Amino acid sequence: MGIRRREVLYFLACASGWPVVKGSTASAEAAEKHFTGEPILDGAQAPSHGEKTSGESLPAERVLGIGGLFFRARDPKALAEWYRSHLGVGLVSGDSANSGWHTEAGPTAFQPFSMTSKYFGDEHQMWMFNFRVRDLDKMAAQLRSAGIEVAIDPQTYPYGRFARIHDPEQNPIELWEPAEHGATHQ
């Protein structure tokens, strides 16, 4: 029995660009507040692999990170080339010698959103990539020079800066310059 795309994409709706917040529903509520400008009162970041928080029960064995992201495309080869040439995301070639795209260590947000969230744009959009970048302004200039529309959020958040682009199939992509990389732009 195959897994439907919607189920997979809903599960992988993780790349939102802000810290995961503790609490059963607090993280989704905080994520929504991030985009409405409301203050996040319970803004503590989720614990790292070795940490536990008071009263929180985490399993002894947990995933270490995202091992891959798989999705359907109308033109997989062209879309893969777009991600490679504009964002530097390399693909696994299929042979065992090429282990794929190696990311830099850093925070990863895993954040389900409400089915009524308007943040992804199209109400049928079930997922969104969020890529960490070293310098948002330089990345935006590079993308714009290639004819890609970039919308930079003018606000600087405690956890960094954001911009929005879309791939050729109109999938939303959020670019995130984390604050720890020296995001001091206002």
N, C-alpha and C positions, 0 to 999 in steps of 0.2 A: 504494500500500500504506500503510495507516494505521498509526500508532504506537500500540501498546497502552498504556492508562492506567498499568499497572504499570511498564512500561519508562520512561515519562516521569516518573512519580512517584519511581521509584528514582533516576533521574538528578538530580531536583530535591530529593532528601532533604538539603537544604543548611542549613536554618535550625536549628542546634543550640545556638548561644549560647556558644561558646568559641572561642579562637583556633585556627586551623589549624596543625598541627604539622608540621615538616619530616620527610621520610623516607617511604619507600614504604608501610609499614604503620603507621608510628608514629602518624599522626594518628587513625586509627580506634582504636588501642589507647589513646591518651591520652584520647579522647572517652569511651570506656568507663570509664576510671579516674576521670574527672571525677564520674561518678555513683556510683561505689563508694567514693569517698573516698581511693583510693590516690594516693600522690604521683606527679606527672607529672615524670619525670626529664628528658625531652627537650622542654621546654615552650617552645621558641622559636617565635615567631610567624612565619608565612609572610611572605616579602618582599612589599613593595608593588610596584606596577607598574614602577617604575624601578630596583628593587634586584635584585641577584643575590647568591646565597650561594655560598661556596666549594664547588666540586665539583657544583653544581646547574646543570642545563641547562634554561633556560626559553625558550619561543619568543619571538622578537622581537615579534610581534604577539599580544596577549592580549585577552581580553574586559575591558571596563571596569567591568562590574557586571551586576546582574540587570536585564534589560529588561522582564520580565514574569513572572508566575506564573499559569499557566492550569490549571484543574482542573475536574473534573465535580462536579455537586451534584444532589441530588434536587430541590431547589427553588432554582435559581440566583438568581432575583430576591429571594426572602426572605433567602437567605444573604448576597447582596451588600449588602442593606440592613442586616443585622446587623453586618457588618464596617464599613460606613460609619458607622452610628449609635453603635457601642460602641468602635471602635478608630480611627475617623477615616480609614479606607482608602477613598479615592474610586475610582470606576471610570471607565474610558474610555467616553464616551457613544456613540461610533461616528462622530462627526463630527470633521473634522480640526482644529477649533478647540479641542477639549478633549484635552489631551495626557495626561490621567490623573493618577495619584497621584504627587506629588513627595516623595521622601524626603530626610531630612537626611543629609549625608555622615557616614560612620562605618564602622566595621569590619563586614564581612559574613562569616559563617562558611559554608564549603562543606564538608560533612562526611558522606561516606557512612558508614553504620553496618553492622555485621555483621548478616546476616539473622537471627541468633539474639538480637539485642539486645532487651531488654525495656523499654527507655527510652520508646518511643512508646506503650506500653500494649498494646493489642490486637496480637497477633502478625501480623495481616494488614495493619496500618497501615504503609504504605510511606514516609510522609513526615510532616513536621511543620513548621509555621511557627515562626519565632523572630522576634519584633519587638522592636527597641530602644525603650526608653521613657526619658523624662527623669527621672521620679520614680516608682519602683515603688510606693511606698506610696500616693501620690495616685491613680495609675492603678487600683490594687487597690480603693481606697475608691470610686472612680467606678463600677467594674464591679459591685462588691457592692451599691451603691445601686440598680443596675438589675436585681438579682436573679441575678447571674452568680457562680457559685462560683469563688473564687480560692484557690489553695494556694501560699503563699509559702514558698520554701525558707528555713529559718532560718539557713543558713550563708551567710556572705559569702565569696566566692572572690576571688582576686587580680584577676580580670577583671570582677568585679561581682556582682550579685544576680539571682535568678531567681524566677519564679512560673509556675504552670501554670493554664491555663483550657482550656475546650473550646467550640467553636462549636456552634450548634444541631444540626449533623449529627455531633457527637461527634468532630470532627477536633481533635487536640491542638494547643495553641498555647502556646509558651513566651514569656514576657515577660522581657526582659533589660534591667536598668539597668547599663550599662557603668561600670566603676570610674572612668574618666576624667570622668564626669559628677558625680563627688563622692560615690560610694557609700561612706559611712562607717558605715552602720548595722551593728550587730552583733547 
